[in-house]
């Protein structure tokens, strides 16, 4: 899997949940918070994560939060981007059945 320098995706979580997960999902990297943008100084390089809350998705009577997340890998080689994103995805994945 190739991880581009800029990656945008929607996540099914609230802003508060994302902020709670971020330190663990980045393996304790130093994080600067600048409004709705987070600059992550990971061991492998630097990236910026931008967040935007979207209207919830509704399925019948169920309402699911939607958070638009954009990753900008500024100083991170491709293999490091893949390793970072694999761990980030594993950490933020919810169980389900």
C-alpha positions as a LaTeX table, in Angstrom:
\begin{tabular}{lrrr}
\hline
Residue & $x$ (\AA) & $y$ (\AA) & $z$ (\AA) \\
\hline
Unk1 & 0.00 & 0.00 & 0.00 \\
Unk2 & 1.33 & 3.43 & $-0.97$ \\
Unk3 & 0.54 & 6.27 & 1.44 \\
Unk4 & 0.37 & 9.64 & $-0.35$ \\
Unk5 & 1.82 & 12.83 & 1.10 \\
Unk6 & $-1.76$ & 14.14 & 1.58 \\
Unk7 & $-4.49$ & 11.77 & 2.68 \\
Unk8 & $-8.10$ & 12.70 & 3.49 \\
Unk9 & $-10.64$ & 10.40 & 5.08 \\
Unk10 & $-13.76$ & 10.46 & 7.20 \\
Unk11 & $-13.66$ & 8.83 & 10.61 \\
Unk12 & $-16.69$ & 7.76 & 12.61 \\
Unk13 & $-15.79$ & 9.52 & 15.84 \\
Unk14 & $-16.29$ & 12.79 & 17.64 \\
Unk15 & $-13.66$ & 15.49 & 17.97 \\
Unk16 & $-13.33$ & 14.68 & 21.70 \\
Unk17 & $-12.74$ & 10.98 & 20.95 \\
Unk18 & $-10.11$ & 11.81 & 18.33 \\
Unk19 & $-8.29$ & 14.14 & 20.71 \\
Unk20 & $-8.34$ & 11.47 & 23.42 \\
Unk21 & $-6.87$ & 8.86 & 21.01 \\
Unk22 & $-4.24$ & 11.10 & 19.41 \\
Unk23 & $-1.40$ & 10.74 & 21.98 \\
Unk24 & $-1.58$ & 6.94 & 21.90 \\
Unk25 & $-2.19$ & 6.74 & 18.15 \\
Unk26 & 1.01 & 8.74 & 17.57 \\
Unk27 & 3.04 & 6.67 & 20.07 \\
Unk28 & 3.41 & 9.59 & 22.45 \\
Unk29 & 4.92 & 11.95 & 19.87 \\
Unk30 & 5.12 & 15.64 & 20.68 \\
Unk31 & 1.92 & 17.30 & 19.43 \\
Unk32 & 1.28 & 21.00 & 18.88 \\
Unk33 & $-2.37$ & 22.03 & 18.79 \\
Unk34 & $-3.19$ & 25.00 & 16.56 \\
Unk35 & $-6.97$ & 25.35 & 16.43 \\
Unk36 & $-8.35$ & 22.40 & 14.45 \\
Unk37 & $-4.84$ & 21.43 & 13.28 \\
Unk38 & $-2.35$ & 19.24 & 15.09 \\
Unk39 & 1.34 & 19.19 & 14.20 \\
Unk40 & 2.81 & 15.82 & 15.14 \\
Unk41 & 6.57 & 15.51 & 15.63 \\
Unk42 & 6.92 & 11.73 & 15.25 \\
Unk43 & 10.23 & 9.87 & 15.40 \\
Unk44 & 9.93 & 9.20 & 11.66 \\
Unk45 & 9.23 & 12.83 & 10.70 \\
Unk46 & 6.55 & 15.49 & 10.91 \\
Unk47 & 2.94 & 15.64 & 9.82 \\
Unk48 & $-0.06$ & 17.89 & 10.21 \\
Unk49 & $-3.54$ & 16.60 & 10.93 \\
Unk50 & $-6.50$ & 18.84 & 10.16 \\
Unk51 & $-9.97$ & 18.10 & 11.51 \\
Unk52 & $-13.41$ & 19.22 & 10.44 \\
Unk53 & $-16.63$ & 18.08 & 12.06 \\
Unk54 & $-19.24$ & 17.07 & 9.51 \\
Unk55 & $-22.98$ & 16.50 & 9.90 \\
Unk56 & $-23.71$ & 13.09 & 11.40 \\
Unk57 & $-24.67$ & 10.15 & 9.19 \\
Unk58 & $-28.15$ & 8.92 & 9.89 \\
Unk59 & $-29.30$ & 5.36 & 9.33 \\
Unk60 & $-32.93$ & 5.00 & 10.40 \\
Unk61 & $-32.91$ & 6.14 & 14.03 \\
Unk62 & $-29.12$ & 5.79 & 14.42 \\
Unk63 & $-26.88$ & 8.86 & 14.25 \\
Unk64 & $-23.14$ & 8.37 & 13.69 \\
Unk65 & $-20.57$ & 11.16 & 14.12 \\
Unk66 & $-18.38$ & 12.09 & 11.14 \\
Unk67 & $-15.00$ & 13.75 & 11.44 \\
Unk68 & $-13.13$ & 14.71 & 8.27 \\
Unk69 & $-9.41$ & 14.09 & 8.86 \\
Unk70 & $-6.64$ & 15.29 & 6.53 \\
Unk71 & $-3.09$ & 14.03 & 7.02 \\
Unk72 & $-0.29$ & 16.10 & 5.47 \\
Unk73 & 3.01 & 14.23 & 5.77 \\
Unk74 & 5.54 & 17.07 & 5.58 \\
Unk75 & 8.83 & 15.44 & 6.44 \\
Unk76 & 8.26 & 11.72 & 6.37 \\
Unk77 & 9.53 & 9.15 & 3.85 \\
Unk78 & 6.99 & 6.85 & 2.19 \\
Unk79 & 7.86 & 3.73 & 4.23 \\
Unk80 & 7.60 & 5.75 & 7.46 \\
Unk81 & 4.20 & 7.11 & 6.36 \\
Unk82 & 2.97 & 3.55 & 5.89 \\
Unk83 & 4.26 & 2.43 & 9.30 \\
Unk84 & 2.75 & 5.50 & 10.98 \\
Unk85 & $-0.65$ & 5.08 & 9.31 \\
Unk86 & $-0.80$ & 1.31 & 9.96 \\
Unk87 & $-0.26$ & 1.93 & 13.67 \\
Unk88 & $-2.62$ & 4.92 & 13.76 \\
Unk89 & $-5.37$ & 2.89 & 12.08 \\
Unk90 & $-4.84$ & $-0.09$ & 14.37 \\
Unk91 & $-4.94$ & 2.15 & 17.46 \\
Unk92 & $-8.10$ & 4.01 & 16.45 \\
Unk93 & $-10.00$ & 0.99 & 15.13 \\
Unk94 & $-13.11$ & 0.16 & 17.11 \\
Unk95 & $-14.33$ & $-3.35$ & 17.73 \\
Unk96 & $-17.59$ & $-4.34$ & 16.20 \\
Unk97 & $-19.51$ & $-7.29$ & 15.04 \\
\hline
\end{tabular}
